[in-house]
Amino acid sequence: MPKTSVSPRCAPDEAFELDPAADPLSRESIRHLVSRYGSPLFVIDVERIRRQYRRLAAALPGVDLHYALKPLPHASVIDALRAEGAFFDLATNGEVELVRRSKVAPERCIHTHPISVTATSARRWPSASNAS
């Protein structure tokens, strides 16, 4: 049976969120989510990501903070950081495609793969060769 991102315990069209006042990473919240969706379970706390980005930006005024997609290339993280004004550090064509789909401006990206990618990036993202 193929794996899906939705547990059989929850209908795909059924929306569910924790109480916004609750910490999504508290023991109680995790227990609730595991009982609802099963385990293993991957939880992204987008508000926590925003808070951490704001703290880092406040500590480093005038610095363009670049989020490296490699450790967590997830659209919700990209969208949250884009809304905060972050820049992005890309290393693969898949990461270029992901930020393109998230409507991140090429000027907000750097491509740091150690191999020249001008031709492959230009095919994927016409102005990418100008953004590096």
N, C-alpha and C positions, 0 to 999 in steps of 0.2 A: 504494500500500500504506500503510495507516495506521500511524503511529508507536505503538509500545508502550513500556512502561517496562522490559520485560525483553528482553534481547538474544536473538537466535535461537541464540547460542552457549551459552545457559544455560536449562535447563528451568525453568518458573515455580515448580515445587514444590521445586526443588533449593536448599537453604540454603547460603550461603557467607559465611564471615567470614574476615577476616585474623587472623593470630596476634595475640591481645590484647596481647602485649608489643611488637608492631611498631607503628611510627608509620604510621598510614594515609595520611599525606601525604608519606611519604618517596618518593624516586624509584623505589625497588624496588617498593613497594606500589602506586604509581600504575601502573607498567608492568604489574604483575600484573593489576590490576583492568581496565585497558584491554584486555589480551589476553583476559580472561575475558568482559567485557561490551561491549566496543567503545567508540568515542568519537564524539561528545563524552560526557563522563562528569562527573557532579556527585556529589561526595563530601562528606558531612556527618560530621564527627568530633564525636560527641555528648560524648565524654569531654573533649575540648578545650573545648567550650562550657561544660560543668560547671565545669571548672577556672577558666576566665576569669570566670564568674559568681561563683565563690567568692572569687577574688582581688579583684574589684570590691566585693563585699559586705564583705570584710574591711577594705578601704580606706575604706569609707563606712559605718561602723557606725551603726545607728539610721535609715538611709535605706531607704525602700521602693523597691527598684529595679524600674522598669517596662520590660519588653522591648517595643519597638515591632515589631509583626508585619510592617509594610510591607516591610522589606528581605528577610526570609526567613520567610514564613508556612508553615513545614513542621511537621507533627504531631510528628516526632521531637524537634525543637527545643523546641516547646511542652511536650511531655511531660517532657523533661529539666529545663527551667527550672521547671515547675510543681513537680516533685519537690524542687527546691532551695529552694522557697518564694518564687519570683519573682512579681511582679505583671505585668500586661500592659496595653499601650497599644494600643487598637483604633481604627481610623479608618473601617472599612467594615462593612457588614452581613455580608460574606463572612468577615471576620476575627472578628466576633462569633460566627458559626456555627462557625467552626473551633475557637475556644476552648471553645465549648459542647460540641462533639463530643469534645473532649479532657477534658471534665469539670472545667474550671477554674471555681471559684466566682465568681459575678458580683462579689462584694465585692473580688476581687483584680484587677478590671479598671477601667480608665478609658476613656472614649470621647472622643477628642480631635479628631474631624472638625470643621471650622469651621462646618458647617451643623447646625442643630438636628436631632437624630435621635431624640428621645424617643419619638415615635410609632412609627417604623419599628423601633427597637430593642426597644420593648415588645412588638411583635408577634413578634419573633424570640426574645426572651429576657425572659420576663415581669418579672423583677426588675432588668433592665438599667437602667431609668430611675432606680432607687434607687442604682445603683452608680456613676453619674457624679458 
